[in-house]
Amino acid sequence: MLAGDIAVLSGPSLEKKFTGHLTEIEVDSDSEWIGMALSEIDLDSDKLVTLIKRGKRIVIPSGKTVVKENDVLIINKTQK
């Protein structure tokens, strides 16, 4: 870790059978998601936005959270 890093110290227990992975998606200026609430975005049922990096802030999202330009969405995808 480096100075200024943010560590998330909470999460599910990672058992041997855990097969999910995290992906970062940066919302650029031409994204159709800008201005949309997370509940309005059509993600596959196996994907969940678990965290948003917004500048130097960390946002724990709900379905009402509105996506802004330059947000970085952390998406958890579980594999079936």
PLY file of the C-alpha trace (Angstrom):
ply
format ascii 1.0
element vertex 80
property float x
property float y
property float z
element edge 79
property int vertex1
property int vertex2
end_header
0.00 0.00 0.00
1.04 3.56 -0.63
0.28 6.82 1.15
-3.23 7.94 0.18
-4.45 4.44 -0.73
-7.85 3.44 0.58
-8.35 -0.10 1.87
-11.82 -1.62 2.03
-11.79 -3.75 5.15
-15.16 -5.40 4.81
-16.48 -8.10 2.57
-17.81 -11.62 2.39
-15.81 -14.54 3.63
-13.85 -15.91 0.71
-14.39 -19.62 0.78
-12.63 -22.04 -1.55
-15.70 -22.09 -3.80
-15.72 -18.30 -4.39
-15.39 -17.76 -8.15
-16.32 -14.09 -8.53
-14.11 -11.26 -9.68
-14.04 -7.47 -9.58
-13.90 -5.20 -12.60
-13.38 -1.43 -12.82
-15.29 0.57 -15.42
-14.45 4.25 -15.88
-17.43 6.36 -16.99
-16.17 8.66 -19.73
-17.87 11.73 -21.22
-19.77 9.81 -23.92
-21.21 7.13 -21.62
-24.97 6.62 -21.79
-24.92 5.89 -18.03
-24.20 9.52 -17.02
-27.19 10.87 -15.12
-28.76 7.43 -14.65
-29.50 5.86 -11.29
-27.84 2.45 -10.86
-31.29 0.85 -10.71
-31.93 2.12 -14.28
-28.80 0.51 -15.73
-29.36 -2.86 -17.34
-26.63 -5.07 -15.89
-26.65 -8.84 -16.03
-28.17 -10.43 -12.91
-24.74 -11.78 -11.92
-23.21 -8.27 -11.73
-23.45 -5.75 -8.89
-21.91 -2.28 -8.53
-20.37 -2.55 -5.08
-18.36 0.68 -4.90
-17.86 3.91 -6.83
-14.61 5.87 -6.85
-15.58 9.51 -7.38
-12.47 11.67 -7.43
-10.88 11.23 -4.00
-14.15 10.01 -2.48
-15.47 6.48 -2.14
-19.22 6.05 -2.56
-21.05 2.98 -1.28
-23.88 2.92 -3.81
-27.56 2.13 -3.62
-30.00 1.75 -6.49
-30.71 5.50 -6.24
-27.05 6.51 -6.72
-26.70 8.57 -9.90
-23.68 7.90 -12.13
-21.47 10.90 -12.92
-18.81 11.51 -15.55
-15.38 10.20 -14.46
-16.86 7.84 -11.86
-15.06 4.51 -11.61
-17.55 1.71 -10.96
-16.31 -1.38 -9.16
-18.44 -4.27 -10.35
-18.56 -7.68 -8.68
-19.40 -10.49 -11.10
-20.20 -13.90 -9.71
-19.54 -16.87 -11.93
-22.12 -19.59 -12.08
0 1
1 2
2 3
3 4
4 5
5 6
6 7
7 8
8 9
9 10
10 11
11 12
12 13
13 14
14 15
15 16
16 17
17 18
18 19
19 20
20 21
21 22
22 23
23 24
24 25
25 26
26 27
27 28
28 29
29 30
30 31
31 32
32 33
33 34
34 35
35 36
36 37
37 38
38 39
39 40
40 41
41 42
42 43
43 44
44 45
45 46
46 47
47 48
48 49
49 50
50 51
51 52
52 53
53 54
54 55
55 56
56 57
57 58
58 59
59 60
60 61
61 62
62 63
63 64
64 65
65 66
66 67
67 68
68 69
69 70
70 71
71 72
72 73
73 74
74 75
75 76
76 77
77 78
78 79
